[in-house]
Amino acid sequence: MDSQPPGNLKIELLGENELTLDMDAILALPSPQRCTLKDIMEKVDGLHAIANGFFRQEDVFTDYAFEVWRGE
């Protein structure tokens, strides 16, 4: 799995009515889009699947690390 962004990652300053939900995986749209709550949840779930696919690799983090994090 490739963990690198396609090209240089450029994070723009947030504008009015914008927010960052998560930085494990990102979706950078070229322009604002109106979305339903269902669309947003599907996009967030998809991004979490990408992040989990990376973090769950044995050579990235161990099961022990996840056990410790759950205990915090």
N, C-alpha and C positions, 0 to 999 in steps of 0.2 A: 504494500500500500504506500502510495506517495504522500508524504506529509507536507510537502512544500506547496505553497500557493502557485497558481499559474502566472509566473512573472513576479515582479516586485510587489509586495504587499504595501499598499498605501492606504492608511486610515485617515479619512478626512475628519475634521472637526464636526461635531454634531450640530445641527441647526435646530431651530424651533420645532417642537413637536416630533423630534427624533430621539431614539434611545438605542442603547446597545444592550441586548438581552444576554449574550453569551459570546465568548471569544475563543472557545475551543475549535469551532468551525464557523465560517462566516458565509453569508450570502450578500454580495455587493451588487445591487441593482444599478443600472445606468441612470435611472430616474425613479422618483417616488412612484409607488403603485398603491392603489386602494385595494385592500384585502379584507375578506371576511375573517372572523375569528377562526373558523374551520381551516381556511387557507393558511393562516399564521401558524396554527398548531401543527398542521401537516409539514410546513417548512421547518419549524423548530424540531419536530420529531426526526425529520430527515437529517438535519444538521447534527443532532445528538447521535444518530446512527453512524455518521461519518466519524465523529469524535470518539465514540465508543470503539469503533473498529480500529482506530489507531491506538488508543490507550489500553485496550485489552490484548494487544500483542505481547507475548511472553517476554520478548526482548525489550519492551518499553517499561512495563510495570508488572510486578508479581501479584499473585493472589493475596499474599501477605500484605502488600501495600494497600490493597482495596479493603482488607479486613481492618487495618489500622484506621483508614479514613472513615469507615462506617462507624467506628467507635468514638469519633470526636463529637 
